[in-house]
Amino acid sequence: MLFLGISAFNVAQEKSSSEITILVPPAGHAETIIKVNGKVIDGEGGTRKYKAVLEKGKEAKLTIEALIEPNNYTKITRTKSIIVKAGVNAKLDLTIKDKKTDKIVVRWVPTPDDIVIKMGEIAKITKNDIIYDLGCGDAVMLILPIKKFGAKKGVGIDIDPKMIEIAKKKAKEAKLEDKLDLRVGDILNVKDLSDASVVLLYIGDDLGERLSPVLQKTLKPGARIVSHRFTLGDWAPTKTLTVKGEDSYEYELHLWVVGEKKELKKSDKQK
Ligand SMILES: C[S@@+](CC[C@H](N)C(=O)[O-])C[C@H]1O[C@@H](n2cnc3c(N)ncnc32)[C@H](O)[C@@H]1O
């Protein structure tokens, strides 16, 4: 009996390892970091290996995160879970964009004041307009157009509470608190923009691609979107212009008019 008891105890303790091969997006601005259940694992390059040691016959859920920096202003967190069975190897592909769960955050870089005014002119902002800035930073793209063109209202959303605090301070200084609605939030959770007649953006191509469907589906016909530099996935702009800033740099600005097709250039029309 004693012998049987010891043997059962030994079986319960027996371990078995499983190798998880993780396919990782290539390094951009920085090497992609991989975390397994919250802990960074060693390695670099497009393939990482993780050894999970489990009791024989058991399985475990691993949460694997890729912290991706495609450029020096964008951070993407891609998270997937996998059930690993003791002794069975597995593979997880983190190279594929997940439009539902990827978290994308772009760091704050302000648009210069003169470029904001140019964007307002391109959007033909009037006193009837309600302007949204998704990723509003210090709210420069709301405060200046309200002052210059007399827009009715501005709505700004930013993921960084510190930026919203600064934006609120600037709104107060400009005596525009009653015209501005400034909120902390992730713009990837915005579901309805039907209230906006103008959307001003400076958010990077990755966020732009993700926002594109909600802009296309929920903005009213005639609404204008003007983006500083970045595009909206495969939604072709109505017009793209390059303007010279007061700092002598060139700025590319894109305009989309909801319901209007891309403006054909003379050369396109001849085709
Ligand atoms: C490039 S700055 C542009 C700021 C301002 N619109 C301008 O042009 O001066 C991008 C801003 O978007 C905010 N942001 C980045 N990712 C975001 C997200 N997922 N949801 C909401 N805001 C975000 C950042 O905190 C930053 O303030």
The ligand as a MOL file (V3000), in Angstrom:
LIG
                    3D

  0  0  0     0  0            999 V3000
M  V30 BEGIN CTAB
M  V30 COUNTS 27 29 0 0 0
M  V30 BEGIN ATOM
M  V30 1 C -0.2110 63.6610 -32.8450 0
M  V30 2 S -1.1050 64.1970 -31.4400 0 CHG=1
M  V30 3 C -2.2260 65.3550 -32.1770 0
M  V30 4 C -2.8130 66.3620 -31.2040 0
M  V30 5 C -3.7140 67.4130 -31.8490 0
M  V30 6 N -4.8080 66.8110 -32.5520 0
M  V30 7 C -2.9300 68.2810 -32.7790 0
M  V30 8 O -2.9960 68.0620 -33.9860 0
M  V30 9 O -2.2120 69.1710 -32.2840 0 CHG=-1
M  V30 10 C -2.1210 62.7550 -31.1480 0
M  V30 11 C -2.9300 62.8020 -29.8720 0
M  V30 12 O -3.7860 61.6620 -29.8700 0
M  V30 13 C -3.8380 61.0990 -28.5760 0
M  V30 14 N -4.1190 59.6580 -28.7590 0
M  V30 15 C -3.2630 58.7080 -29.1990 0
M  V30 16 N -3.8580 57.5210 -29.2900 0
M  V30 17 C -5.1550 57.7220 -28.9030 0
M  V30 18 C -6.2790 56.8760 -28.7830 0
M  V30 19 N -6.2360 55.5730 -29.0730 0
M  V30 20 N -7.4530 57.4180 -28.3590 0
M  V30 21 C -7.5230 58.7420 -28.0360 0
M  V30 22 N -6.4810 59.5890 -28.1430 0
M  V30 23 C -5.3140 59.0920 -28.5650 0
M  V30 24 C -2.4740 61.3810 -27.9650 0
M  V30 25 O -2.5240 61.3780 -26.5570 0
M  V30 26 C -2.1260 62.7490 -28.5830 0
M  V30 27 O -2.5350 63.7880 -27.7270 0
M  V30 END ATOM
M  V30 BEGIN BOND
M  V30 1 1 1 2
M  V30 2 1 2 3
M  V30 3 1 2 10
M  V30 4 1 3 4
M  V30 5 1 4 5
M  V30 6 1 5 6
M  V30 7 1 5 7
M  V30 8 2 7 8
M  V30 9 1 7 9
M  V30 10 1 10 11
M  V30 11 1 11 12
M  V30 12 1 11 26
M  V30 13 1 12 13
M  V30 14 1 13 14
M  V30 15 1 13 24
M  V30 16 1 14 15
M  V30 17 1 14 23
M  V30 18 2 15 16
M  V30 19 1 16 17
M  V30 20 1 17 18
M  V30 21 2 17 23
M  V30 22 1 18 19
M  V30 23 2 18 20
M  V30 24 1 20 21
M  V30 25 2 21 22
M  V30 26 1 22 23
M  V30 27 1 24 25
M  V30 28 1 24 26
M  V30 29 1 26 27
M  V30 END BOND
M  V30 END CTAB
M  END
